[in-house]
């Protein structure tokens, strides 16, 4: 069994690194383990050129992205940890996520439900913003199956090694070793039943929509408690079919741009200077 630990933090021996290493050390000793600090990879921003959308085409930017994706394919299981910056994910996660257009046509290689667990060290309680959802989204678009996600409320370097945090990390290790899902951390919150996101749009007619995975349904009341019902997945975004569907939609946009290029140029002329 091959396990890849991904650290998304520039801080050496910070809480994210502790989280990854603690989870790995609690996995079976005979498993092969490797760690990459993705914040130290050279990843350029996406150019939105759409060159990679055609089948068989690679991203035209030559940096560490291909090496990163090769490691994702190498692994049988993945451990991910990264802090919350300004209510969202650490920069390296967003840089890689924006470049994942390049795997839209490689669903067979990536979307095979490799188990993954996520730890999110975070300093100020109730200030995690969408950091949790951003990390779930990152794993989802890499085709990983998230077994558990835990917020580690520690703000000083090294505090993730305190016993209450270690208990959470060992639970994540157990879930990964057994390929068994952990329940959500907060039981009184309504999560999306598909991707476990808490970013839900609630409409006045009682319908709900997950802005992350695209699932929708209707809120129902059961013994005075709200519940998620009438689930409609549409084309699941975190799936081989969903990635292909998104890729085809972007190819359509690219085709429309080429067809209307002359018209678009007239719109741009007043802003050229």
N, C-alpha and C positions, 0 to 999 in steps of 0.2 A: 504494500500500500504506500503510495507516494502522497505526501502532504506539503502544500505550499503555504507558507505564512507571508502575508502581505502587510507591511507596516506603512501607513500613510501619515508620516510625521517626520519633520526634519530634526527633531530633538533626539540626540543620542541617549539611550537608556531612559527615555521618557516613559510615560504610562502606556502609550500605544505599544512600544517595544516589549514592555513587561507583560502586557496582555497576550501578545502573540506567543512569547516564549513560555509563559505559564501554561497556556493551552497546549502547546506542543509537548512540553515536558510531561503532561498528564495523559498523553496518547501512548499506545503500545510502543515499547522501546524498539521493537524490530521494524517499525514503519520507517521508511525513508523520509527525511524531513529537510526542507530548504526554506530559507527566508530571503525575501527581497524587500528592501525599503523603496517603495515606488516614488517617494518624494525625492530620491536621489537619482532617478532615471532622467535621461534627457528626453523630454516629451514636448514637442512643439504644439502650439495651438492648431486646431483644425482650420484649414483654409476655405472650407465650404466650396471646393472646386468640383465635387461630385465625381472625380476621376475614378474613385474606387468602387462606384456603384455597379458597374458592369461586371457580369460574372467572370471570375478568373483574374480580375484586376486587383492590384495591391495599392495601398496608399503611396502617393508619390513623395511623401516626406520621409526622408531617411534618418530615423532616430531610433530610440529604444523601444518603440511600440511593438514592433514585430517580435523582439526578444521577450517582451512581457506576455504577449499572446501565446507564444510558443510554450512558456512556462505554465500558463493556464491550461493548455492542452496536455501538457506533461502530467499534471497533478490529477490524483484521484479524489482528493479532498482539499478544501481551501479554508484558511483562517484569515480573517480580515479585521484589522483594527486601525482606527484613525480618529482624531479628535474633532470636535465641533469648532469651527471658526466663524464668528459672526453669524450664528444661527444656521450655519450650513456646513457642507463637507469641506475637508482640507483641499487645498488647491490641486494637488496631484491627482486626486480622485476625479475632479471635474475635467482636468485636461485630458485624461485617458478616456473618460466617458464620452466627451465630445468627439473623440476620434473613432468611436466604435461603429461609425458608418461603414468602416472597412470590413466588418464581419457580417453585414446584413445578408450577404449571399453565401455565408459559410455556416448556416444553421446546423448542418450535419456534424460539423467539427466541434461546435461549442454547446449547442443546446441538448445536452444529455443528462441534465439533472445531477451534476456532481454536488455532493453535500458540502455545505459551507456554514460556518458560524461567524458572527460578527460581534466585536466588542467596541464600544464607543466611549473612551474616556472623556469626561466632560466636567468642567469645573463648577459652574454655578447651576444649582438645581432649578429646574423649570425654564432654563434658558437654552435647551437643546435645539429649539426651533425645528427646522426640517432636516437636521443632521442625520437623525435615524432613518428617515425616509430616503434621503439621498444615498445612504450606504446600501439600503435595501435595493434601491433602483440600480446602483452600480453592479451589485451581485446579479440582479435579475437580467440585466442586459449582457452579462457575461455568460448567461445560461446556467447559473448556479442555483441550486435548491437550498434556500436558507432554512436551516433547522432551528436556529435560535439567534436572537439579537439581544444584547444586554447593554444598558447604559451604566458606565462606571463613574459615579459621581465623586471624582477626586480631582483637585485642582493643583496640588503641589507635585512636582516630579517625584516619582517613587511611591506615591500613596496608593497606586494600584496594587502594591504588594501587601496592603493591609488585609486582615483576615476576611472582612466582609466582602471585599472585592475578589479575593482569591476563591471564595465559595462560588461566586457567580462564574468565574472563569473555569473552575473545575466542572461546573454543571455544563458549560458549553463544550468542554473537552469530552465529557461523557456522552453528550448528544452526538458529537461527531464520531466518536469511536463506535457507537451503537447504531449510527444512522437513524436516529430517533428524534422527532421534533419536540422542542420545548414549548410549553404554552407561553403566550405573551406575558411580559413582565408585569404589566398593570392590568388587573382583571376588570376594573371598573370602566375602562375605556372601550369604545366601539371601534374595532379595527376592520379594515377590508378583509373579508373572508378568503380572498385570493392571494393578496401580497402582504398582508399584515400592516399596510400603511394606515396611519391615522389622519392623513390628509384627504378628507371626504367633503364633497359638496352636498349639502342637505337642501333640497328644494322645498318650496312652500307646499307642494302637493304630497309631500312625504317620500318622494323618490330620493335616492342617493346615488352619487357618482364618485368613483375613485379617480382622482386626477393623475395617479401614478400608473396603474395597470390598465385603466379604462373600464373596469368592471362597473356594473350598475345594478340597481334593484330597488326595493322598496322597504322602508322602515316599518316594522310591525311592533305591536305591544303585546308582551306575554307576561302575565302576572305583574303588571306595573313596570316592567323593564323593557327597554327598547331592544329590538333584535333586527338582524339583517335578513331580509327575505327577497323572494323573486329574483334570484341572481341571474344576470345576463352578462356573459363574458364577451360576446362579440368575437373578434379575433384576438386571442390573448397576446398582449404585447410582449411578455417575457416567454416567448416560444419561438421555435423555428418558423412556424407559419406567420407569427406576428412580425418577426424581423423581415421575412420575405415580403410581406404585405407593405411594410414601411418602405422597404427598398424600392418596390415597384411604384409606390406613390411618389417618391422622390425622383425616380426616373421620369415619371410623367411631368413633374414640375420642370425638370431639366429640358425635356422635349418642348414643352410650352414656351420656355424661355428662348430656345433657339428659333422657334417659329415666329415669335413676336419681338425678336431682337431689335429690328429696325424701329418698331414702335416704342420700345422701352428706351432706346437711345434718345429719342426726342424728349422723353420725360426727364432724362438725366442732364441734358444740356444746360438748363438754367443753374444747375448746382456744380458744374464742372470747376468753376473758379472759386 
